[in-house]
Amino acid sequence: MLLAVGTIANSQTYPPGEGQPGSTAIEPTDSRFVAWANGASVQRGFVNIANPAGGYVSAGISQNAIGQPDGAIVSLGDRGNAVVTFAVPIINGPGFDFAVFENGLSTFLELAFVEVSSNGINFFRFPAHSQTQTATQIGAFETPLPQYLNNLAGKYASNGTPFDLSDIPDNALLDKNNITHVKIIDVVGSINPLYASYDSFGNMINEPWPTAFESGGFDLDAVGVIHKKVLGVEDFRKENIYIYPNPASDFIFTNLKTDFETIIFDISGRIVLRQKSFGADGIAISNLNSGIYLVEISSEGKKNTIHLVKK
């Protein structure tokens, strides 16, 4: 395996690779993990963004991003993205708050931006930095070096890349103690300005490209929670019922195994859908217009009202 070592001076200001002193890589079995994503929605990117006629990647399914890392991935493709959700929100605790796992079977790094939201609408990106040289394109089977990367998912190949919510500037539209959605956006590692992705400092991010395979781009395996919200009695009642995927375009599902009723309200409070279902039955929402809805799920005396983003 070739390593794309910089041809210009790079200061090693960030933690090094897995197994090296100072590395921040987190193993899947680390006891700090208290929960995992339980919902996922994926928007596929191109096999090769420079050749849109080649179509979109197809490897894996969105459900592969749910639960603990197991090697089953969903490929995002060039500039594709995934939004994952959680039964209990992530909070800004001491140190790292969650970690993103890429395809642990590869030995080269494929990178992604990470954004968070506390309402499923407004997303805020971690300030990413790449110090990798941009004079020579890193090939599909070469790799950048972890010590030149910060706040980019995929910095570590076989372990989790951790993120600290304190790194994101404060904003009135972001509640760092109520993170409900994490978005992972594939980095197009081209150094051609027509296709390049840029870090928070305006630098092109050089990483393996093109990866013109059905499993091209960032391969999402899991998102693990380190700090989650402490729930009160009412919150525990609500935690028992959730929907996925969210955002969604055609169907939503619940985690329930019993009869339940779904009532969907638009933002004016008008009921736009009412349905009784059982267990794994999906709720069809394809006829709804794109926008924000309130979904009320009730079963056996329990009820939860959830914001739904209809794509």
Order of alpha helices (4+ residues) and beta strands (2+ residues): beta-beta-beta-beta-beta-beta-beta-beta-beta-beta-beta-beta-beta-beta-alpha-beta-beta-beta-beta-beta-beta-beta
